[in-house]
Amino acid sequence: MKIQTNFYEIYAFENLLYVKSLSSWHERIAKEVLDRINHIAETVYPDKKWAILSDKREWELNTPGAHGMLKGAAEEPEIKHPDHIAYVVG
């Protein structure tokens, strides 16, 4: 599965979700990414261990609202969380 926009790219592999962040994000984009990740997690990895590799090398910044939304998602119990998360920055 592959999703590409001007703001992010998401690639779903057998047990790895690769998320490449591009450009700058505001709340609408952050919500869209979280919704897509959650949908993929529920459909592709329902009973599997899985990980996210978040590539932020081409990402610029978040608005404060988007930052809060992304940070808060890590604490939401109804979201299927990955077993491992890794970030690439540079």
C-alpha positions in Angstrom: 0.0 0.0 0.0 1.3 3.5 -0.9 -0.2 6.9 -0.2 1.5 10.0 -1.6 0.6 13.7 -1.1 2.4 17.0 -1.1 2.8 16.8 2.7 3.6 13.1 3.4 4.2 9.7 1.9 3.1 6.5 3.6 4.3 3.0 2.6 2.9 -0.1 4.4 5.1 -3.2 4.4 4.6 -6.5 6.0 5.3 -5.3 9.6 6.6 -1.8 9.0 4.8 1.5 8.2 7.2 4.0 6.6 6.0 7.6 7.0 8.0 10.3 5.2 7.0 13.8 6.3 7.3 16.6 3.8 6.9 20.4 3.9 5.0 22.1 6.8 2.0 20.8 8.6 -1.0 22.5 10.2 -3.8 20.8 12.2 -5.8 19.5 9.1 -2.7 17.7 7.7 -1.8 16.3 11.2 -5.3 14.9 11.6 -5.3 13.4 8.1 -2.0 11.6 8.7 -3.1 10.3 12.1 -6.4 9.1 10.5 -4.6 7.3 7.7 -2.1 5.7 10.0 -4.8 4.5 12.3 -6.8 3.1 9.4 -3.8 1.3 8.0 -2.9 -0.1 11.5 -6.5 -1.5 11.9 -6.6 -3.0 8.4 -3.1 -4.1 7.6 -1.7 -4.9 11.1 -4.8 -5.9 13.1 -3.2 -8.8 15.0 0.4 -8.3 14.1 3.4 -6.7 15.8 4.4 -3.7 13.7 6.6 -0.6 13.7 6.7 2.9 12.4 9.7 4.4 10.8 9.2 8.2 10.6 11.5 9.9 8.2 11.6 13.7 8.9 14.5 14.7 6.8 12.4 16.7 4.4 9.9 18.0 6.9 10.0 21.7 7.9 7.7 22.4 10.9 4.4 22.1 12.6 2.0 24.7 13.7 1.5 24.6 17.5 -2.0 23.0 17.0 -0.6 20.3 14.8 2.2 19.6 17.3 -0.3 19.2 20.1 -2.4 16.9 18.0 0.5 14.6 17.1 1.8 14.6 20.7 -1.6 13.8 22.1 -2.1 10.9 19.7 0.6 8.9 21.4 -1.6 8.9 24.6 -4.9 7.9 22.9 -6.0 4.5 24.1 -8.3 3.8 21.1 -5.5 4.1 18.6 -3.7 0.9 17.7 -0.1 1.8 18.7 3.0 0.3 17.0 5.3 -2.0 19.0 8.3 0.1 17.9 8.9 3.6 16.6 12.0 5.0 15.1 12.8 8.5 13.7 15.2 9.6 11.0 16.2 13.3 11.2 18.9 15.2 9.7 
